[in-house]
């Protein structure tokens, strides 16, 4: 099963896609994870990836989540993220 969540929002000032990515995964799992239990990191290539720990990691195991992918993009005023979770 794949769950997709797209989150897009206008912002004033500089924007980073990581915050929108956190919101996207939060919506994917029904807002049951804490913000501080999800991190967005980047590989040397710039590709983002998710790191779950604490309550988020426990919830992922409980819900049999196998994999999660994240895609981020942003400009000075807008950010968009898509999270796909495989369970």
Protein Blocks (a to p, Z undefined) as FASTA:
>chain_A
ZZddddddddedjddfklmmmmmmmmmnoopacfklpccdddfkopacdddehjlmmmmm
mnopabdcddddddfkbccddddddZZ
